[in-house]
Amino acid sequence: MKTLWQKLHKGNRGFTLVELLIVIAIIGVLAAIILPNVTGLTGNAKTAAAAAELTLIQNTMDVMMSRDGLTTVTAVSVATNNMATFPDATHNLASLLRSSTTKGTYTCTAAGVVSQATTGY
């Protein structure tokens, strides 16, 4: 007497090589379509994060200058990510930020205009 399993799968012996190759080809095509889109999103996120950090550092510089009553600051020509010494040891941004170091490196003019030299993203 045949079991129910044998009755349901009578004559089924698995997938053919052609069927497996077609499935692999379809997966390859889908991967080729999806991967460039995903990597593009990563690049856009890094650019947005670097721009957001630059905006944060510039706004923090403005707050520090306003708080300390400064119209000029020490110009920084060598890029740094150490906000405990940016723009100098007396007037710096470390007390206004959560971390004393940043991902990017920054310079600033005597007027307090901050520029991003490199990003760490």
C-alpha positions as CSV (number, residue, x, y, z in Angstrom):
1,M,0.0,0.0,0.0
2,K,1.4,3.4,-1.0
3,T,1.6,6.2,1.5
4,L,-0.1,9.5,1.0
5,W,3.3,11.2,0.4
6,Q,4.1,8.8,-2.4
7,K,0.7,9.3,-4.0
8,L,1.1,13.1,-4.0
9,H,4.6,13.2,-5.4
10,K,4.2,10.4,-8.0
11,G,6.6,11.0,-10.9
12,N,8.3,14.1,-9.4
13,R,12.0,13.7,-9.4
14,G,13.3,17.2,-8.7
15,F,14.4,20.2,-10.8
16,T,16.1,19.9,-14.2
17,L,19.4,21.6,-14.9
18,V,17.7,24.0,-17.2
19,E,15.2,25.1,-14.5
20,L,18.0,25.7,-12.1
21,L,20.0,27.7,-14.6
22,I,17.0,29.9,-15.4
23,V,16.5,30.7,-11.7
24,I,20.2,31.5,-11.2
25,A,20.0,33.8,-14.3
26,I,17.0,35.6,-12.9
27,I,18.7,36.1,-9.5
28,G,21.8,37.5,-11.3
29,V,19.7,40.0,-13.3
30,L,17.9,41.2,-10.2
31,A,21.2,41.6,-8.3
32,A,22.6,43.6,-11.2
33,I,19.6,45.9,-11.1
34,I,19.5,46.4,-7.3
35,L,23.2,46.6,-6.3
36,P,24.0,50.0,-8.1
37,N,20.9,51.5,-6.4
38,V,22.0,50.4,-3.0
39,T,25.6,51.6,-3.3
40,G,24.4,55.0,-4.6
41,L,22.3,55.4,-1.5
42,T,25.4,54.8,0.7
43,G,27.3,57.5,-1.2
44,N,24.4,60.0,-0.8
45,A,24.2,59.3,2.9
46,K,27.9,59.9,3.4
47,T,27.6,63.2,1.5
48,A,24.6,64.3,3.6
49,A,26.3,63.3,6.8
50,A,29.4,65.4,5.9
51,A,27.3,68.4,5.0
52,A,25.3,68.1,8.2
53,E,28.5,68.0,10.3
54,L,29.8,71.1,8.5
55,T,26.6,72.9,9.3
56,L,26.8,71.8,12.9
57,I,30.4,73.0,13.3
58,Q,29.6,76.4,11.6
59,N,26.5,76.9,13.9
60,T,28.5,76.0,16.9
61,M,31.2,78.5,15.9
62,D,28.5,81.2,15.6
63,V,27.1,80.3,19.1
64,M,30.6,80.3,20.7
65,M,31.4,83.7,19.1
66,S,28.1,85.1,20.3
67,R,28.4,83.7,23.7
68,D,32.0,85.0,24.2
69,G,31.3,88.3,22.5
70,L,33.9,87.8,19.8
71,T,33.9,89.5,16.4
72,T,37.1,87.6,15.3
73,V,38.7,84.3,16.2
74,T,42.1,82.8,15.7
75,A,42.3,81.7,12.1
76,V,43.0,78.0,11.7
77,S,44.9,77.1,8.5
78,V,45.9,73.5,9.4
79,A,42.8,71.2,9.3
80,T,42.0,69.6,12.6
81,N,39.2,67.4,14.1
82,N,40.1,68.3,17.7
83,M,37.4,70.7,18.8
84,A,39.1,71.3,22.2
85,T,41.7,73.4,20.3
86,F,39.5,74.7,17.6
87,P,39.9,77.6,16.9
88,D,42.2,78.0,19.9
89,A,42.7,76.6,23.5
90,T,40.9,79.6,25.1
91,H,37.8,79.8,22.9
92,N,36.9,76.4,21.5
93,L,33.9,74.4,20.4
94,A,34.4,71.3,22.7
95,S,32.2,72.6,25.5
96,L,29.3,73.1,23.0
97,L,29.6,69.7,21.3
98,R,28.9,66.2,22.6
99,S,32.3,65.0,21.5
100,S,35.6,66.9,21.3
101,T,36.5,65.2,18.1
102,T,34.7,65.1,14.7
103,K,34.6,62.8,11.7
104,G,35.8,65.5,9.4
105,T,38.7,68.0,9.7
106,Y,38.1,71.7,9.6
107,T,39.7,75.1,9.1
108,C,38.3,78.6,9.8
109,T,39.0,82.2,8.9
110,A,39.4,85.0,11.4
111,A,35.8,85.9,10.8
112,G,34.7,82.5,12.0
113,V,33.8,81.0,8.6
114,V,34.4,77.2,8.9
115,S,35.5,75.1,5.9
116,Q,35.6,71.3,5.8
117,A,39.0,70.0,4.7
118,T,38.3,66.3,4.6
119,T,35.6,64.0,5.8
120,G,36.0,60.8,7.8
121,Y,32.9,59.1,6.3
